[in-house]
Amino acid sequence: MSPSPSSSTPRAAAAPTYSERLGLPWWCWLAGLALAGFAAAELWMGAGGVRSWLPFVLLLPAVLAGLWWLGRVRVAVDGGELWVDDAHLPVRYVADAVALDAEGRREVLGVGADPLAFVVQRPWIGGAVQVVLDDPADPTPFWVVSSRRPTELAAALLAARDAA
């Protein structure tokens, strides 16, 4: 008995994955901590007692938490889906993925903007990817997602779509 065609062919390779965290650049951390330190020193103003340490204890951790929160978003292509923070899009609905430089991102989010588009944009990241959708049941025409490596993200997204 001959083997079935599916058992004689090697197993299909897993869909390519991509992962990136849209964190803040180092200088934003430095500037944020410096501003928090200056604000705490201004509140302190040489006073004694609780007022001498409370502004530093409250402001510095609050600023660190805020800076972490700004850079927490993760973009990933994994398991046949595009994940942007907690939003996900199955790759079967991806019609095209276009890598955008800073000028292209400005065009898509400015003159070519659509109020129904899903946008996750970080101003400290120049590039982005426009993901054009093909889902008749969804009014969202496209997603725009910031990325430091937009060509790699677009390629991983299209490869995952083709593999699915």
Chimera marker file (.cmm) of the C-alpha trace (Angstrom):
<marker_set name="trace">
<marker id="1" x="0.000" y="0.000" z="0.000" r="1" g="1" b="0" radius="0.5"/>
<marker id="2" x="1.472" y="3.345" z="-0.975" r="1" g="1" b="0" radius="0.5"/>
<marker id="3" x="1.636" y="6.146" z="1.546" r="1" g="1" b="0" radius="0.5"/>
<marker id="4" x="-0.877" y="8.928" z="1.211" r="1" g="1" b="0" radius="0.5"/>
<marker id="5" x="0.446" y="12.156" z="-0.350" r="1" g="1" b="0" radius="0.5"/>
<marker id="6" x="0.074" y="14.085" z="2.888" r="1" g="1" b="0" radius="0.5"/>
<marker id="7" x="2.189" y="11.627" z="4.852" r="1" g="1" b="0" radius="0.5"/>
<marker id="8" x="5.036" y="11.575" z="2.308" r="1" g="1" b="0" radius="0.5"/>
<marker id="9" x="5.443" y="15.349" z="2.140" r="1" g="1" b="0" radius="0.5"/>
<marker id="10" x="7.287" y="17.119" z="4.897" r="1" g="1" b="0" radius="0.5"/>
<marker id="11" x="5.170" y="18.946" z="7.399" r="1" g="1" b="0" radius="0.5"/>
<marker id="12" x="4.516" y="22.581" z="6.472" r="1" g="1" b="0" radius="0.5"/>
<marker id="13" x="6.790" y="25.019" z="8.224" r="1" g="1" b="0" radius="0.5"/>
<marker id="14" x="5.274" y="27.010" z="11.040" r="1" g="1" b="0" radius="0.5"/>
<marker id="15" x="4.131" y="30.488" z="10.159" r="1" g="1" b="0" radius="0.5"/>
<marker id="16" x="6.851" y="33.059" z="10.668" r="1" g="1" b="0" radius="0.5"/>
<marker id="17" x="6.654" y="35.082" z="13.822" r="1" g="1" b="0" radius="0.5"/>
<marker id="18" x="7.491" y="38.687" z="14.563" r="1" g="1" b="0" radius="0.5"/>
<marker id="19" x="7.555" y="40.500" z="17.866" r="1" g="1" b="0" radius="0.5"/>
<marker id="20" x="8.405" y="44.058" z="18.818" r="1" g="1" b="0" radius="0.5"/>
<marker id="21" x="7.807" y="46.249" z="21.849" r="1" g="1" b="0" radius="0.5"/>
<marker id="22" x="7.052" y="49.903" z="21.131" r="1" g="1" b="0" radius="0.5"/>
<marker id="23" x="9.113" y="51.155" z="24.057" r="1" g="1" b="0" radius="0.5"/>
<marker id="24" x="10.314" y="54.661" z="24.695" r="1" g="1" b="0" radius="0.5"/>
<marker id="25" x="13.830" y="55.713" z="23.692" r="1" g="1" b="0" radius="0.5"/>
<marker id="26" x="16.374" y="56.026" z="26.494" r="1" g="1" b="0" radius="0.5"/>
<marker id="27" x="16.390" y="59.807" z="26.410" r="1" g="1" b="0" radius="0.5"/>
<marker id="28" x="12.658" y="59.929" z="27.261" r="1" g="1" b="0" radius="0.5"/>
<marker id="29" x="13.371" y="57.964" z="30.436" r="1" g="1" b="0" radius="0.5"/>
<marker id="30" x="16.192" y="60.322" z="31.322" r="1" g="1" b="0" radius="0.5"/>
<marker id="31" x="14.130" y="63.442" z="30.611" r="1" g="1" b="0" radius="0.5"/>
<marker id="32" x="11.126" y="62.092" z="32.510" r="1" g="1" b="0" radius="0.5"/>
<marker id="33" x="13.165" y="61.245" z="35.592" r="1" g="1" b="0" radius="0.5"/>
<marker id="34" x="14.926" y="64.623" z="35.468" r="1" g="1" b="0" radius="0.5"/>
<marker id="35" x="11.602" y="66.482" z="35.240" r="1" g="1" b="0" radius="0.5"/>
<marker id="36" x="10.166" y="64.419" z="38.099" r="1" g="1" b="0" radius="0.5"/>
<marker id="37" x="13.252" y="65.177" z="40.196" r="1" g="1" b="0" radius="0.5"/>
<marker id="38" x="12.971" y="68.896" z="39.456" r="1" g="1" b="0" radius="0.5"/>
<marker id="39" x="9.249" y="68.877" z="40.299" r="1" g="1" b="0" radius="0.5"/>
<marker id="40" x="9.890" y="67.017" z="43.567" r="1" g="1" b="0" radius="0.5"/>
<marker id="41" x="12.669" y="69.465" z="44.483" r="1" g="1" b="0" radius="0.5"/>
<marker id="42" x="10.317" y="72.367" z="43.722" r="1" g="1" b="0" radius="0.5"/>
<marker id="43" x="7.675" y="70.889" z="46.024" r="1" g="1" b="0" radius="0.5"/>
<marker id="44" x="10.279" y="70.237" z="48.699" r="1" g="1" b="0" radius="0.5"/>
<marker id="45" x="11.701" y="73.795" z="48.714" r="1" g="1" b="0" radius="0.5"/>
<marker id="46" x="13.885" y="73.103" z="51.739" r="1" g="1" b="0" radius="0.5"/>
<marker id="47" x="11.043" y="72.170" z="54.059" r="1" g="1" b="0" radius="0.5"/>
<marker id="48" x="11.589" y="69.700" z="56.849" r="1" g="1" b="0" radius="0.5"/>
<marker id="49" x="9.672" y="66.691" z="58.042" r="1" g="1" b="0" radius="0.5"/>
<marker id="50" x="7.459" y="64.685" z="55.708" r="1" g="1" b="0" radius="0.5"/>
<marker id="51" x="7.573" y="67.378" z="53.057" r="1" g="1" b="0" radius="0.5"/>
<marker id="52" x="11.318" y="66.779" z="52.630" r="1" g="1" b="0" radius="0.5"/>
<marker id="53" x="10.992" y="63.220" z="51.260" r="1" g="1" b="0" radius="0.5"/>
<marker id="54" x="7.320" y="62.703" z="50.279" r="1" g="1" b="0" radius="0.5"/>
<marker id="55" x="7.502" y="64.446" z="46.863" r="1" g="1" b="0" radius="0.5"/>
<marker id="56" x="10.450" y="62.258" z="45.849" r="1" g="1" b="0" radius="0.5"/>
<marker id="57" x="8.796" y="59.053" z="47.084" r="1" g="1" b="0" radius="0.5"/>
<marker id="58" x="5.561" y="59.809" z="45.229" r="1" g="1" b="0" radius="0.5"/>
<marker id="59" x="6.676" y="61.517" z="42.019" r="1" g="1" b="0" radius="0.5"/>
<marker id="60" x="9.633" y="59.385" z="40.927" r="1" g="1" b="0" radius="0.5"/>
<marker id="61" x="7.788" y="56.014" z="41.031" r="1" g="1" b="0" radius="0.5"/>
<marker id="62" x="4.695" y="57.604" z="39.455" r="1" g="1" b="0" radius="0.5"/>
<marker id="63" x="6.759" y="58.933" z="36.546" r="1" g="1" b="0" radius="0.5"/>
<marker id="64" x="8.521" y="55.565" z="36.129" r="1" g="1" b="0" radius="0.5"/>
<marker id="65" x="5.134" y="53.808" z="36.026" r="1" g="1" b="0" radius="0.5"/>
<marker id="66" x="3.823" y="56.335" z="33.495" r="1" g="1" b="0" radius="0.5"/>
<marker id="67" x="6.860" y="55.929" z="31.235" r="1" g="1" b="0" radius="0.5"/>
<marker id="68" x="6.571" y="52.132" z="31.414" r="1" g="1" b="0" radius="0.5"/>
<marker id="69" x="2.864" y="52.368" z="30.564" r="1" g="1" b="0" radius="0.5"/>
<marker id="70" x="3.585" y="54.523" z="27.491" r="1" g="1" b="0" radius="0.5"/>
<marker id="71" x="6.032" y="51.924" z="26.135" r="1" g="1" b="0" radius="0.5"/>
<marker id="72" x="4.152" y="48.736" z="27.051" r="1" g="1" b="0" radius="0.5"/>
<marker id="73" x="2.511" y="48.063" z="23.658" r="1" g="1" b="0" radius="0.5"/>
<marker id="74" x="3.720" y="44.913" z="21.916" r="1" g="1" b="0" radius="0.5"/>
<marker id="75" x="3.226" y="44.183" z="18.213" r="1" g="1" b="0" radius="0.5"/>
<marker id="76" x="3.433" y="40.530" z="17.183" r="1" g="1" b="0" radius="0.5"/>
<marker id="77" x="2.558" y="38.179" z="14.348" r="1" g="1" b="0" radius="0.5"/>
<marker id="78" x="2.003" y="34.819" z="15.967" r="1" g="1" b="0" radius="0.5"/>
<marker id="79" x="-0.366" y="31.903" z="15.668" r="1" g="1" b="0" radius="0.5"/>
<marker id="80" x="-1.972" y="33.196" z="12.485" r="1" g="1" b="0" radius="0.5"/>
<marker id="81" x="-2.890" y="36.541" z="14.025" r="1" g="1" b="0" radius="0.5"/>
<marker id="82" x="-1.578" y="40.085" z="14.193" r="1" g="1" b="0" radius="0.5"/>
<marker id="83" x="-1.492" y="41.181" z="17.828" r="1" g="1" b="0" radius="0.5"/>
<marker id="84" x="-1.272" y="44.869" z="18.726" r="1" g="1" b="0" radius="0.5"/>
<marker id="85" x="-1.435" y="45.182" z="22.502" r="1" g="1" b="0" radius="0.5"/>
<marker id="86" x="-4.686" y="43.343" z="23.320" r="1" g="1" b="0" radius="0.5"/>
<marker id="87" x="-6.286" y="43.753" z="19.870" r="1" g="1" b="0" radius="0.5"/>
<marker id="88" x="-5.833" y="40.908" z="17.394" r="1" g="1" b="0" radius="0.5"/>
<marker id="89" x="-6.587" y="40.369" z="13.742" r="1" g="1" b="0" radius="0.5"/>
<marker id="90" x="-6.642" y="36.950" z="12.056" r="1" g="1" b="0" radius="0.5"/>
<marker id="91" x="-4.331" y="37.035" z="9.040" r="1" g="1" b="0" radius="0.5"/>
<marker id="92" x="-7.026" y="35.583" z="6.774" r="1" g="1" b="0" radius="0.5"/>
<marker id="93" x="-8.594" y="39.082" z="6.707" r="1" g="1" b="0" radius="0.5"/>
<marker id="94" x="-5.365" y="40.789" z="5.568" r="1" g="1" b="0" radius="0.5"/>
<marker id="95" x="-5.572" y="41.912" z="1.936" r="1" g="1" b="0" radius="0.5"/>
<marker id="96" x="-2.212" y="43.719" z="1.931" r="1" g="1" b="0" radius="0.5"/>
<marker id="97" x="0.432" y="45.077" z="4.283" r="1" g="1" b="0" radius="0.5"/>
<marker id="98" x="2.364" y="48.185" z="3.265" r="1" g="1" b="0" radius="0.5"/>
<marker id="99" x="5.498" y="49.349" z="5.074" r="1" g="1" b="0" radius="0.5"/>
<marker id="100" x="5.453" y="53.119" z="5.614" r="1" g="1" b="0" radius="0.5"/>
<marker id="101" x="8.297" y="55.483" z="6.372" r="1" g="1" b="0" radius="0.5"/>
<marker id="102" x="7.725" y="58.678" z="8.381" r="1" g="1" b="0" radius="0.5"/>
<marker id="103" x="6.387" y="60.554" z="5.341" r="1" g="1" b="0" radius="0.5"/>
<marker id="104" x="4.057" y="57.706" z="4.351" r="1" g="1" b="0" radius="0.5"/>
<marker id="105" x="2.761" y="57.443" z="7.907" r="1" g="1" b="0" radius="0.5"/>
<marker id="106" x="2.089" y="61.182" z="7.954" r="1" g="1" b="0" radius="0.5"/>
<marker id="107" x="0.165" y="60.833" z="4.671" r="1" g="1" b="0" radius="0.5"/>
<marker id="108" x="-1.966" y="57.909" z="5.881" r="1" g="1" b="0" radius="0.5"/>
<marker id="109" x="-2.745" y="59.554" z="9.211" r="1" g="1" b="0" radius="0.5"/>
<marker id="110" x="-3.219" y="63.028" z="7.728" r="1" g="1" b="0" radius="0.5"/>
<marker id="111" x="-4.664" y="63.568" z="4.271" r="1" g="1" b="0" radius="0.5"/>
<marker id="112" x="-5.454" y="59.877" z="3.699" r="1" g="1" b="0" radius="0.5"/>
<marker id="113" x="-6.971" y="59.357" z="7.142" r="1" g="1" b="0" radius="0.5"/>
<marker id="114" x="-10.163" y="57.392" z="7.583" r="1" g="1" b="0" radius="0.5"/>
<marker id="115" x="-12.181" y="57.837" z="10.796" r="1" g="1" b="0" radius="0.5"/>
<marker id="116" x="-12.993" y="54.123" z="10.837" r="1" g="1" b="0" radius="0.5"/>
<marker id="117" x="-9.347" y="53.017" z="10.717" r="1" g="1" b="0" radius="0.5"/>
<marker id="118" x="-7.764" y="51.278" z="13.710" r="1" g="1" b="0" radius="0.5"/>
<marker id="119" x="-4.627" y="53.239" z="14.641" r="1" g="1" b="0" radius="0.5"/>
<marker id="120" x="-1.901" y="52.458" z="17.173" r="1" g="1" b="0" radius="0.5"/>
<marker id="121" x="0.591" y="55.246" z="16.610" r="1" g="1" b="0" radius="0.5"/>
<marker id="122" x="3.580" y="56.166" z="18.720" r="1" g="1" b="0" radius="0.5"/>
<marker id="123" x="5.058" y="59.583" z="17.830" r="1" g="1" b="0" radius="0.5"/>
<marker id="124" x="8.595" y="58.565" z="18.836" r="1" g="1" b="0" radius="0.5"/>
<marker id="125" x="8.611" y="55.789" z="16.204" r="1" g="1" b="0" radius="0.5"/>
<marker id="126" x="9.022" y="56.957" z="12.610" r="1" g="1" b="0" radius="0.5"/>
<marker id="127" x="7.834" y="53.932" z="10.655" r="1" g="1" b="0" radius="0.5"/>
<marker id="128" x="4.505" y="52.161" z="10.487" r="1" g="1" b="0" radius="0.5"/>
<marker id="129" x="2.631" y="49.441" z="8.625" r="1" g="1" b="0" radius="0.5"/>
<marker id="130" x="-0.725" y="49.929" z="6.940" r="1" g="1" b="0" radius="0.5"/>
<marker id="131" x="-2.688" y="46.674" z="6.998" r="1" g="1" b="0" radius="0.5"/>
<marker id="132" x="-5.477" y="46.750" z="4.419" r="1" g="1" b="0" radius="0.5"/>
<marker id="133" x="-8.409" y="44.539" z="5.415" r="1" g="1" b="0" radius="0.5"/>
<marker id="134" x="-10.648" y="42.296" z="3.361" r="1" g="1" b="0" radius="0.5"/>
<marker id="135" x="-13.565" y="41.570" z="5.673" r="1" g="1" b="0" radius="0.5"/>
<marker id="136" x="-17.017" y="42.510" z="4.352" r="1" g="1" b="0" radius="0.5"/>
<marker id="137" x="-18.516" y="42.239" z="7.852" r="1" g="1" b="0" radius="0.5"/>
<marker id="138" x="-16.063" y="44.759" z="9.359" r="1" g="1" b="0" radius="0.5"/>
<marker id="139" x="-16.376" y="48.499" z="8.603" r="1" g="1" b="0" radius="0.5"/>
<marker id="140" x="-12.698" y="49.042" z="9.475" r="1" g="1" b="0" radius="0.5"/>
<marker id="141" x="-10.872" y="49.671" z="6.171" r="1" g="1" b="0" radius="0.5"/>
<marker id="142" x="-7.315" y="49.310" z="7.490" r="1" g="1" b="0" radius="0.5"/>
<marker id="143" x="-5.048" y="49.239" z="10.523" r="1" g="1" b="0" radius="0.5"/>
<marker id="144" x="-2.060" y="51.553" z="10.953" r="1" g="1" b="0" radius="0.5"/>
<marker id="145" x="0.493" y="50.250" z="13.440" r="1" g="1" b="0" radius="0.5"/>
<marker id="146" x="3.758" y="51.940" z="14.431" r="1" g="1" b="0" radius="0.5"/>
<marker id="147" x="6.874" y="49.823" z="13.982" r="1" g="1" b="0" radius="0.5"/>
<marker id="148" x="10.611" y="50.352" z="14.165" r="1" g="1" b="0" radius="0.5"/>
<marker id="149" x="11.036" y="47.644" z="11.509" r="1" g="1" b="0" radius="0.5"/>
<marker id="150" x="8.024" y="48.136" z="9.203" r="1" g="1" b="0" radius="0.5"/>
<marker id="151" x="9.382" y="46.124" z="6.263" r="1" g="1" b="0" radius="0.5"/>
<marker id="152" x="9.990" y="43.093" z="8.503" r="1" g="1" b="0" radius="0.5"/>
<marker id="153" x="6.539" y="43.385" z="10.076" r="1" g="1" b="0" radius="0.5"/>
<marker id="154" x="4.830" y="43.680" z="6.683" r="1" g="1" b="0" radius="0.5"/>
<marker id="155" x="6.807" y="40.720" z="5.319" r="1" g="1" b="0" radius="0.5"/>
<marker id="156" x="6.002" y="38.556" z="8.375" r="1" g="1" b="0" radius="0.5"/>
<marker id="157" x="2.335" y="39.472" z="8.126" r="1" g="1" b="0" radius="0.5"/>
<marker id="158" x="2.105" y="38.619" z="4.422" r="1" g="1" b="0" radius="0.5"/>
<marker id="159" x="4.071" y="35.397" z="4.927" r="1" g="1" b="0" radius="0.5"/>
<marker id="160" x="1.743" y="34.365" z="7.758" r="1" g="1" b="0" radius="0.5"/>
<marker id="161" x="-1.272" y="35.149" z="5.573" r="1" g="1" b="0" radius="0.5"/>
<marker id="162" x="0.144" y="33.083" z="2.697" r="1" g="1" b="0" radius="0.5"/>
<marker id="163" x="0.958" y="30.206" z="5.047" r="1" g="1" b="0" radius="0.5"/>
<marker id="164" x="-2.568" y="30.154" z="6.457" r="1" g="1" b="0" radius="0.5"/>
<link id1="1" id2="2" r="1" g="1" b="0" radius="0.2"/>
<link id1="2" id2="3" r="1" g="1" b="0" radius="0.2"/>
<link id1="3" id2="4" r="1" g="1" b="0" radius="0.2"/>
<link id1="4" id2="5" r="1" g="1" b="0" radius="0.2"/>
<link id1="5" id2="6" r="1" g="1" b="0" radius="0.2"/>
<link id1="6" id2="7" r="1" g="1" b="0" radius="0.2"/>
<link id1="7" id2="8" r="1" g="1" b="0" radius="0.2"/>
<link id1="8" id2="9" r="1" g="1" b="0" radius="0.2"/>
<link id1="9" id2="10" r="1" g="1" b="0" radius="0.2"/>
<link id1="10" id2="11" r="1" g="1" b="0" radius="0.2"/>
<link id1="11" id2="12" r="1" g="1" b="0" radius="0.2"/>
<link id1="12" id2="13" r="1" g="1" b="0" radius="0.2"/>
<link id1="13" id2="14" r="1" g="1" b="0" radius="0.2"/>
<link id1="14" id2="15" r="1" g="1" b="0" radius="0.2"/>
<link id1="15" id2="16" r="1" g="1" b="0" radius="0.2"/>
<link id1="16" id2="17" r="1" g="1" b="0" radius="0.2"/>
<link id1="17" id2="18" r="1" g="1" b="0" radius="0.2"/>
<link id1="18" id2="19" r="1" g="1" b="0" radius="0.2"/>
<link id1="19" id2="20" r="1" g="1" b="0" radius="0.2"/>
<link id1="20" id2="21" r="1" g="1" b="0" radius="0.2"/>
<link id1="21" id2="22" r="1" g="1" b="0" radius="0.2"/>
<link id1="22" id2="23" r="1" g="1" b="0" radius="0.2"/>
<link id1="23" id2="24" r="1" g="1" b="0" radius="0.2"/>
<link id1="24" id2="25" r="1" g="1" b="0" radius="0.2"/>
<link id1="25" id2="26" r="1" g="1" b="0" radius="0.2"/>
<link id1="26" id2="27" r="1" g="1" b="0" radius="0.2"/>
<link id1="27" id2="28" r="1" g="1" b="0" radius="0.2"/>
<link id1="28" id2="29" r="1" g="1" b="0" radius="0.2"/>
<link id1="29" id2="30" r="1" g="1" b="0" radius="0.2"/>
<link id1="30" id2="31" r="1" g="1" b="0" radius="0.2"/>
<link id1="31" id2="32" r="1" g="1" b="0" radius="0.2"/>
<link id1="32" id2="33" r="1" g="1" b="0" radius="0.2"/>
<link id1="33" id2="34" r="1" g="1" b="0" radius="0.2"/>
<link id1="34" id2="35" r="1" g="1" b="0" radius="0.2"/>
<link id1="35" id2="36" r="1" g="1" b="0" radius="0.2"/>
<link id1="36" id2="37" r="1" g="1" b="0" radius="0.2"/>
<link id1="37" id2="38" r="1" g="1" b="0" radius="0.2"/>
<link id1="38" id2="39" r="1" g="1" b="0" radius="0.2"/>
<link id1="39" id2="40" r="1" g="1" b="0" radius="0.2"/>
<link id1="40" id2="41" r="1" g="1" b="0" radius="0.2"/>
<link id1="41" id2="42" r="1" g="1" b="0" radius="0.2"/>
<link id1="42" id2="43" r="1" g="1" b="0" radius="0.2"/>
<link id1="43" id2="44" r="1" g="1" b="0" radius="0.2"/>
<link id1="44" id2="45" r="1" g="1" b="0" radius="0.2"/>
<link id1="45" id2="46" r="1" g="1" b="0" radius="0.2"/>
<link id1="46" id2="47" r="1" g="1" b="0" radius="0.2"/>
<link id1="47" id2="48" r="1" g="1" b="0" radius="0.2"/>
<link id1="48" id2="49" r="1" g="1" b="0" radius="0.2"/>
<link id1="49" id2="50" r="1" g="1" b="0" radius="0.2"/>
<link id1="50" id2="51" r="1" g="1" b="0" radius="0.2"/>
<link id1="51" id2="52" r="1" g="1" b="0" radius="0.2"/>
<link id1="52" id2="53" r="1" g="1" b="0" radius="0.2"/>
<link id1="53" id2="54" r="1" g="1" b="0" radius="0.2"/>
<link id1="54" id2="55" r="1" g="1" b="0" radius="0.2"/>
<link id1="55" id2="56" r="1" g="1" b="0" radius="0.2"/>
<link id1="56" id2="57" r="1" g="1" b="0" radius="0.2"/>
<link id1="57" id2="58" r="1" g="1" b="0" radius="0.2"/>
<link id1="58" id2="59" r="1" g="1" b="0" radius="0.2"/>
<link id1="59" id2="60" r="1" g="1" b="0" radius="0.2"/>
<link id1="60" id2="61" r="1" g="1" b="0" radius="0.2"/>
<link id1="61" id2="62" r="1" g="1" b="0" radius="0.2"/>
<link id1="62" id2="63" r="1" g="1" b="0" radius="0.2"/>
<link id1="63" id2="64" r="1" g="1" b="0" radius="0.2"/>
<link id1="64" id2="65" r="1" g="1" b="0" radius="0.2"/>
<link id1="65" id2="66" r="1" g="1" b="0" radius="0.2"/>
<link id1="66" id2="67" r="1" g="1" b="0" radius="0.2"/>
<link id1="67" id2="68" r="1" g="1" b="0" radius="0.2"/>
<link id1="68" id2="69" r="1" g="1" b="0" radius="0.2"/>
<link id1="69" id2="70" r="1" g="1" b="0" radius="0.2"/>
<link id1="70" id2="71" r="1" g="1" b="0" radius="0.2"/>
<link id1="71" id2="72" r="1" g="1" b="0" radius="0.2"/>
<link id1="72" id2="73" r="1" g="1" b="0" radius="0.2"/>
<link id1="73" id2="74" r="1" g="1" b="0" radius="0.2"/>
<link id1="74" id2="75" r="1" g="1" b="0" radius="0.2"/>
<link id1="75" id2="76" r="1" g="1" b="0" radius="0.2"/>
<link id1="76" id2="77" r="1" g="1" b="0" radius="0.2"/>
<link id1="77" id2="78" r="1" g="1" b="0" radius="0.2"/>
<link id1="78" id2="79" r="1" g="1" b="0" radius="0.2"/>
<link id1="79" id2="80" r="1" g="1" b="0" radius="0.2"/>
<link id1="80" id2="81" r="1" g="1" b="0" radius="0.2"/>
<link id1="81" id2="82" r="1" g="1" b="0" radius="0.2"/>
<link id1="82" id2="83" r="1" g="1" b="0" radius="0.2"/>
<link id1="83" id2="84" r="1" g="1" b="0" radius="0.2"/>
<link id1="84" id2="85" r="1" g="1" b="0" radius="0.2"/>
<link id1="85" id2="86" r="1" g="1" b="0" radius="0.2"/>
<link id1="86" id2="87" r="1" g="1" b="0" radius="0.2"/>
<link id1="87" id2="88" r="1" g="1" b="0" radius="0.2"/>
<link id1="88" id2="89" r="1" g="1" b="0" radius="0.2"/>
<link id1="89" id2="90" r="1" g="1" b="0" radius="0.2"/>
<link id1="90" id2="91" r="1" g="1" b="0" radius="0.2"/>
<link id1="91" id2="92" r="1" g="1" b="0" radius="0.2"/>
<link id1="92" id2="93" r="1" g="1" b="0" radius="0.2"/>
<link id1="93" id2="94" r="1" g="1" b="0" radius="0.2"/>
<link id1="94" id2="95" r="1" g="1" b="0" radius="0.2"/>
<link id1="95" id2="96" r="1" g="1" b="0" radius="0.2"/>
<link id1="96" id2="97" r="1" g="1" b="0" radius="0.2"/>
<link id1="97" id2="98" r="1" g="1" b="0" radius="0.2"/>
<link id1="98" id2="99" r="1" g="1" b="0" radius="0.2"/>
<link id1="99" id2="100" r="1" g="1" b="0" radius="0.2"/>
<link id1="100" id2="101" r="1" g="1" b="0" radius="0.2"/>
<link id1="101" id2="102" r="1" g="1" b="0" radius="0.2"/>
<link id1="102" id2="103" r="1" g="1" b="0" radius="0.2"/>
<link id1="103" id2="104" r="1" g="1" b="0" radius="0.2"/>
<link id1="104" id2="105" r="1" g="1" b="0" radius="0.2"/>
<link id1="105" id2="106" r="1" g="1" b="0" radius="0.2"/>
<link id1="106" id2="107" r="1" g="1" b="0" radius="0.2"/>
<link id1="107" id2="108" r="1" g="1" b="0" radius="0.2"/>
<link id1="108" id2="109" r="1" g="1" b="0" radius="0.2"/>
<link id1="109" id2="110" r="1" g="1" b="0" radius="0.2"/>
<link id1="110" id2="111" r="1" g="1" b="0" radius="0.2"/>
<link id1="111" id2="112" r="1" g="1" b="0" radius="0.2"/>
<link id1="112" id2="113" r="1" g="1" b="0" radius="0.2"/>
<link id1="113" id2="114" r="1" g="1" b="0" radius="0.2"/>
<link id1="114" id2="115" r="1" g="1" b="0" radius="0.2"/>
<link id1="115" id2="116" r="1" g="1" b="0" radius="0.2"/>
<link id1="116" id2="117" r="1" g="1" b="0" radius="0.2"/>
<link id1="117" id2="118" r="1" g="1" b="0" radius="0.2"/>
<link id1="118" id2="119" r="1" g="1" b="0" radius="0.2"/>
<link id1="119" id2="120" r="1" g="1" b="0" radius="0.2"/>
<link id1="120" id2="121" r="1" g="1" b="0" radius="0.2"/>
<link id1="121" id2="122" r="1" g="1" b="0" radius="0.2"/>
<link id1="122" id2="123" r="1" g="1" b="0" radius="0.2"/>
<link id1="123" id2="124" r="1" g="1" b="0" radius="0.2"/>
<link id1="124" id2="125" r="1" g="1" b="0" radius="0.2"/>
<link id1="125" id2="126" r="1" g="1" b="0" radius="0.2"/>
<link id1="126" id2="127" r="1" g="1" b="0" radius="0.2"/>
<link id1="127" id2="128" r="1" g="1" b="0" radius="0.2"/>
<link id1="128" id2="129" r="1" g="1" b="0" radius="0.2"/>
<link id1="129" id2="130" r="1" g="1" b="0" radius="0.2"/>
<link id1="130" id2="131" r="1" g="1" b="0" radius="0.2"/>
<link id1="131" id2="132" r="1" g="1" b="0" radius="0.2"/>
<link id1="132" id2="133" r="1" g="1" b="0" radius="0.2"/>
<link id1="133" id2="134" r="1" g="1" b="0" radius="0.2"/>
<link id1="134" id2="135" r="1" g="1" b="0" radius="0.2"/>
<link id1="135" id2="136" r="1" g="1" b="0" radius="0.2"/>
<link id1="136" id2="137" r="1" g="1" b="0" radius="0.2"/>
<link id1="137" id2="138" r="1" g="1" b="0" radius="0.2"/>
<link id1="138" id2="139" r="1" g="1" b="0" radius="0.2"/>
<link id1="139" id2="140" r="1" g="1" b="0" radius="0.2"/>
<link id1="140" id2="141" r="1" g="1" b="0" radius="0.2"/>
<link id1="141" id2="142" r="1" g="1" b="0" radius="0.2"/>
<link id1="142" id2="143" r="1" g="1" b="0" radius="0.2"/>
<link id1="143" id2="144" r="1" g="1" b="0" radius="0.2"/>
<link id1="144" id2="145" r="1" g="1" b="0" radius="0.2"/>
<link id1="145" id2="146" r="1" g="1" b="0" radius="0.2"/>
<link id1="146" id2="147" r="1" g="1" b="0" radius="0.2"/>
<link id1="147" id2="148" r="1" g="1" b="0" radius="0.2"/>
<link id1="148" id2="149" r="1" g="1" b="0" radius="0.2"/>
<link id1="149" id2="150" r="1" g="1" b="0" radius="0.2"/>
<link id1="150" id2="151" r="1" g="1" b="0" radius="0.2"/>
<link id1="151" id2="152" r="1" g="1" b="0" radius="0.2"/>
<link id1="152" id2="153" r="1" g="1" b="0" radius="0.2"/>
<link id1="153" id2="154" r="1" g="1" b="0" radius="0.2"/>
<link id1="154" id2="155" r="1" g="1" b="0" radius="0.2"/>
<link id1="155" id2="156" r="1" g="1" b="0" radius="0.2"/>
<link id1="156" id2="157" r="1" g="1" b="0" radius="0.2"/>
<link id1="157" id2="158" r="1" g="1" b="0" radius="0.2"/>
<link id1="158" id2="159" r="1" g="1" b="0" radius="0.2"/>
<link id1="159" id2="160" r="1" g="1" b="0" radius="0.2"/>
<link id1="160" id2="161" r="1" g="1" b="0" radius="0.2"/>
<link id1="161" id2="162" r="1" g="1" b="0" radius="0.2"/>
<link id1="162" id2="163" r="1" g="1" b="0" radius="0.2"/>
<link id1="163" id2="164" r="1" g="1" b="0" radius="0.2"/>
</marker_set>
